[in-house]
Amino acid sequence: MGLALGIDVGGTKVAAGVVDEAGQIIARLRRPSPAANAQSVVDTMIDMARELAASHDIASIGVGAAGYVDENGRIVRFGPNMAWENEPLADKIEAALGLPTRVENDANAAAWGEFKFGAAAEANSIVFITLGTGVGGGIIIGGELFRGSTGSGGEIGHVTVVPGGAKCGCGLLGCWEQYASGGALVRAAKEEAQLNPQFAQTLLSLVDGDPDRMTGYTVTQAAELQCSAAIKAVNSLAMYSGRALSDLARILDPEMFVLAGGISEAGEIVRKPIEEALHAHVKDAAAFTPTPVRTAQLGNRAGMIGAADLSRTALQS
């Protein structure tokens, strides 16, 4: 089917790339996300697509956007970063460019990218998890992206890991996102540094003694340096993640879990304790085959690659 265009829409940037059938990006553009209004973001996407289409024979366009996308891949029902509400995004792009367009939730698009061309390329059923500002995910079962009846499936960050726990931005209490996001990791490290500063000396040295300068990166960096406070914070994130993944393993029985997002970039210091916590939570199941946890391979390219390939897949069906 030739080349497809993938567009990854984030809160601060819009990235677009021409993707071939092997999942390789052969040309790309990146621009800041316009702050004026929702339509200006659409206009920017169209301008970027038009520029890339002028020099490449593009057959279809795929867009990965944060928020809730309808089951037909055409309307962004709610997009928190762009103030989109029932935005007919696919229709607008098709009208401007005359190319078939598919819209997908950004985590779903990234999950598809890793499934087709990355860490899960040999698998048939996976659960993809993003550990970053929040906790997101995508589910692929039997080689098909699971969207649910309304397109909102796969929002795994809002499963409950602590009944009656911390209030989440979604309005619920005790969501996984409140205990395993980048913010949660930093909060846990700060609390430990305040309670036991003698065990947080390495972490504090990385932020010149100012806990307010801690980031997810500095916490995982300190954990790699064997800082007790940082390791405790990472283990807390891993424990809650293992609890959530064990439920998903029992329900879906995927071949693997794939970790992505900023926190996962720390590698083994995060992946290994999450896998150990998962297996500890399901060790009572005699028939359970331990599900491996892998780290994503495509980085921030996954959404662009996945969105492009999903648009190509839709064209073939």
C-alpha positions in Angstrom: 0.0 0.0 0.0 3.0 2.3 -0.1 3.6 5.3 2.2 1.4 6.6 5.0 1.6 9.8 7.0 1.5 9.6 10.8 0.7 12.6 12.9 1.4 12.6 16.6 -0.4 15.5 18.4 0.9 16.3 21.9 0.3 19.1 24.4 3.4 21.0 23.3 4.2 19.8 19.8 2.8 18.3 16.6 5.0 15.8 14.8 4.4 14.3 11.4 6.3 11.7 9.5 6.1 9.7 6.3 6.2 6.0 7.2 6.9 3.1 4.9 5.5 -0.4 5.1 8.5 -1.6 7.2 7.7 1.1 9.9 10.6 3.3 8.9 10.2 7.1 9.0 11.6 8.5 5.8 10.8 12.2 6.3 9.4 14.1 9.3 8.4 17.6 10.5 7.9 19.0 14.0 6.2 22.2 15.1 5.0 23.7 18.4 1.4 23.1 19.2 -0.5 26.4 18.5 -2.1 27.8 21.7 -4.7 30.0 20.0 -7.6 27.6 19.6 -8.6 24.1 18.7 -8.9 24.9 15.0 -5.4 26.3 14.8 -4.1 22.9 15.8 -6.0 21.3 12.9 -4.7 23.9 10.5 -1.1 23.2 11.6 -1.7 19.5 11.1 -3.1 20.1 7.6 -0.2 22.4 6.7 2.4 19.8 7.8 0.6 17.0 5.9 0.4 19.1 2.8 4.1 19.9 2.9 5.1 16.2 3.3 2.6 15.1 0.7 4.1 17.5 -1.9 7.2 15.4 -2.0 6.0 11.9 -1.2 3.2 9.7 -2.6 1.1 9.3 0.5 -1.8 6.9 0.4 -3.4 7.6 3.8 -3.1 9.6 7.0 -3.2 8.4 10.6 -3.5 10.7 13.6 -2.6 9.8 17.2 -4.2 12.2 19.7 -4.7 12.2 23.5 -8.2 11.8 24.5 -11.3 9.8 23.7 -11.8 8.9 20.0 -15.0 7.3 18.6 -15.1 3.7 17.6 -14.9 4.6 13.9 -11.7 6.5 14.2 -13.1 9.8 13.0 -14.1 12.0 15.9 -12.2 13.2 18.9 -15.0 13.1 21.5 -12.8 14.8 24.1 -9.2 15.9 23.8 -7.8 17.5 27.0 -4.7 19.0 25.5 -6.4 20.7 22.5 -9.8 21.6 23.9 -11.4 19.3 21.4 -15.0 18.2 22.0 -16.7 16.1 19.3 -14.1 17.3 16.9 -14.7 15.8 13.4 -10.9 15.6 12.8 -10.8 12.9 10.1 -13.5 14.7 8.1 -11.6 18.0 8.2 -8.3 16.5 7.2 -9.9 14.5 4.4 -11.7 17.6 3.1 -8.5 19.6 3.0 -6.2 16.9 1.5 -8.4 14.4 -0.2 -6.6 11.5 1.6 -8.3 8.8 3.7 -7.7 9.6 7.3 -8.0 7.6 10.6 -7.8 9.1 14.1 -6.7 7.0 17.1 -6.0 7.5 20.7 -2.3 8.3 21.1 -1.6 5.4 23.5 -3.4 3.0 21.1 -1.4 4.3 18.2 1.9 3.8 20.2 0.8 0.3 21.2 0.2 -0.6 17.6 3.6 0.7 16.6 5.4 -1.5 19.2 3.2 -4.4 18.2 4.0 -4.2 14.5 7.5 -2.9 14.5 9.0 -2.8 18.0 9.3 -4.8 21.3 6.2 -6.9 20.6 6.7 -7.6 16.9 6.7 -11.4 17.5 3.6 -11.4 19.7 -0.1 -11.7 19.0 -1.7 -10.4 22.2 -0.1 -7.7 24.3 -0.9 -5.0 26.9 1.0 -1.7 26.3 1.6 0.6 29.3 2.8 4.2 29.3 4.3 5.4 32.5 4.7 9.2 32.2 2.7 12.2 33.3 -0.1 9.7 33.8 -0.6 6.0 33.2 -2.1 5.1 29.8 -2.3 2.0 27.7 -3.4 0.0 24.7 -4.6 -3.6 24.4 -4.1 -5.8 21.4 -5.8 -9.2 21.4 -5.4 -11.8 18.6 -3.7 -9.2 16.4 -6.5 -6.7 16.7 -6.5 -3.4 18.5 -9.1 -3.5 21.3 -11.1 -0.2 21.3 -14.2 -1.2 23.2 -17.8 -0.6 22.2 -17.4 3.2 22.1 -13.7 3.5 21.3 -12.7 4.2 24.9 -11.2 0.8 25.8 -7.7 0.4 27.2 -7.8 3.3 29.7 -5.9 1.1 32.2 -4.5 3.9 34.2 -7.8 4.3 36.0 -8.2 0.8 37.4 -8.3 0.9 41.2 -5.2 -0.2 43.0 -6.0 1.4 46.4 -9.7 1.4 47.3 -10.6 4.7 48.8 -7.1 6.0 48.0 -5.8 9.3 46.5 -8.2 11.3 44.4 -7.5 11.1 40.7 -8.1 13.8 38.1 -10.8 11.6 36.6 -12.8 12.0 39.8 -12.3 8.4 41.2 -10.2 7.4 44.2 -7.1 5.2 44.2 -6.4 5.0 40.5 -3.2 3.3 39.3 -2.2 6.6 37.8 -2.0 8.2 41.2 0.6 5.7 42.4 2.7 4.9 39.3 3.0 8.1 37.2 6.0 10.3 37.1 4.4 12.7 39.6 3.7 9.8 41.9 7.3 8.6 41.8 8.5 12.1 42.6 6.0 12.5 45.5 7.1 9.2 47.0 10.8 10.2 46.7 10.2 13.6 48.3 8.3 12.0 51.2 11.1 9.6 51.8 13.7 12.3 51.6 11.9 14.4 54.2 11.4 11.4 56.6 14.8 9.9 56.2 17.2 12.5 54.7 20.2 10.3 55.6 19.0 7.7 53.1 18.4 10.3 50.4 21.8 11.9 50.3 22.5 10.8 46.7 19.2 11.9 45.4 19.4 15.3 47.2 22.9 15.8 45.8 21.5 15.5 42.3 19.1 18.4 42.9 21.5 20.6 44.9 19.6 19.8 48.1 16.3 21.2 46.8 13.5 18.5 46.8 11.3 20.7 44.6 13.8 20.2 41.8 13.3 16.4 41.7 12.0 14.8 38.5 11.2 11.3 37.6 14.6 11.2 35.8 16.6 12.3 38.9 14.8 9.7 41.0 15.6 6.8 38.7 19.1 8.2 38.2 19.6 8.1 42.0 18.1 4.6 42.1 20.7 3.5 39.6 23.3 4.9 42.0 21.9 2.7 44.8 20.2 5.6 46.7 18.0 3.9 49.3 15.3 6.6 49.2 15.1 6.5 45.4 15.0 2.7 45.3 12.1 2.7 47.8 10.2 5.1 45.6 10.8 3.0 42.5 9.8 -0.1 44.4 6.5 1.6 45.5 5.7 2.4 41.9 6.6 -1.2 40.9 4.4 -2.7 43.7 1.3 -0.8 42.6 2.1 -1.5 38.9 2.5 -5.2 39.6 -0.8 -5.3 41.4 -2.6 -3.7 38.4 -0.8 -5.9 35.9 -1.6 -9.0 37.8 -5.3 -8.2 37.4 -4.9 -7.6 33.7 -2.9 -10.8 33.3 -5.7 -12.9 34.9 -8.3 -11.2 32.7 -6.5 -11.0 29.4 -3.7 -13.5 29.6 -1.5 -11.5 27.1 1.8 -12.8 25.8 3.7 -9.8 27.2 3.4 -6.4 28.8 5.3 -3.6 27.1 6.4 -0.6 29.2 6.7 2.8 27.5 6.8 6.4 28.6 9.4 8.6 30.3 9.8 6.4 33.4 10.4 3.2 31.4 13.4 4.9 29.7 15.3 4.1 32.9 15.4 0.5 31.7 16.1 -2.4 34.1 15.9 -0.2 37.2 12.2 0.1 36.6 11.3 -2.9 34.4 12.7 -5.6 36.6 11.0 -4.7 39.9 7.7 -4.3 38.0 8.0 -7.7 36.5 9.0 -9.2 39.9 6.0 -7.5 41.6 3.7 -8.8 38.8 4.9 -12.4 39.3 4.7 -12.1 43.1 1.0 -11.1 42.8 0.1 -14.2 40.6 2.3 -16.8 42.2 -0.7 -18.5 43.8 -2.1 -19.4 40.4 -0.8 -22.9 39.7 -1.6 -22.8 36.0 -0.3 -19.3 35.4 2.6 -18.9 33.1 4.6 -15.8 34.2 3.9 -13.0 31.7 7.1 -11.2 30.7 7.5 -7.4 30.9 9.5 -5.8 28.2 10.6 -2.2 27.6 9.4 -0.5 24.4 11.9 0.0 21.6 10.5 2.8 19.4 10.5 5.6 22.0 8.6 8.7 21.0 8.4 7.5 17.4 5.9 4.7 18.3 2.8 6.9 18.1 3.6 8.3 14.7 4.6 4.9 13.3 1.5 3.2 14.7 -0.9 5.9 13.6 0.4 5.7 10.1 0.2 1.9 9.9 -3.3 1.9 11.4 -4.4 4.2 8.6 -2.9 1.8 6.1 -4.6 -1.1 7.7 -7.9 0.7 7.6 -7.4 1.3 3.9 -6.8 -2.4 3.2 -9.9 -3.6 5.1 
